[in-house]
Each structure stands twice: as C-alpha cells, then as structure tokens.
Amino acid sequence: MKQPEPAPQPAAAPQPGAVQPPECHDEVCITCSDTAVAVTIARLLPDSLAVVDTEAGQEEVSVALVSAGVGDTILVHAGEAIAVVPT
C-alpha cells in the first residue's frame, strides 16, 4: 500500500538583515537566463557565498568556483560565479 506524502511545511520566515533574492518578473531572472551576467561583489559571506550588486538590487550567489574578493567583478550564471573579470 502506498504511504501518503507528508503535508508541505510552510516556508521559514526570512532572518532580519538577510539578503532576499529578487522576484522573477518579465521572461527571466538575472541568473536564470542563458547568459552570464557581470556583477560586483559587495560582501563575502560564509560557505562560499557572496552578496553582489546587480541592476535589480543585491543578490546572493555562490563563489565556490572562483577566487574573488569584495569589489571584484564576476560573471554569474544560474546563481554561480563562473569567472572573475580581469581589471
């Protein structure tokens, strides 16, 4: 006999001061399109994450694949930094 699936849990409330991802609108999100987007790192977070400045505001992305610091411009695709733009 098939077990019933558990009821979905409500989403946890965001922590005060936490960076919230921008809402999706139009046809694509900044990191969901097929292209990499150049953004600037505003601050580094634990667990290989960073807050970046985008045209739509600030967004949290992974910097696990690159070696970058605050002020660096990185290319982001699907929420993952894939390259550091040389200065």
C-alpha positions, 0 to 999 in steps of 0.5 A: 500500500502506498504511504501518503506524502507528508503535508508541505511545511510552510516556508521559514520566515526570512532572518532580519538583515538577510539578503532576499533574492529578487522576484522573477518578473518579465521572461527571466531572472538575472541568473536564470537566463542563458547568459552570464551576467557581470556583477560586483561583489559587495560582501563575502559571506560564509560557505562560499557565498557572496552578496553582489550588486546587480541592476535589480538590487543585491543578490546572493550567489555562490563563489565556490568556483572562483577566487574573488574578493569584495569589489571584484567583478564576476560573471554569474550564471544560474546563481554561480560565479563562473569567472572573475573579470580581469581589471 
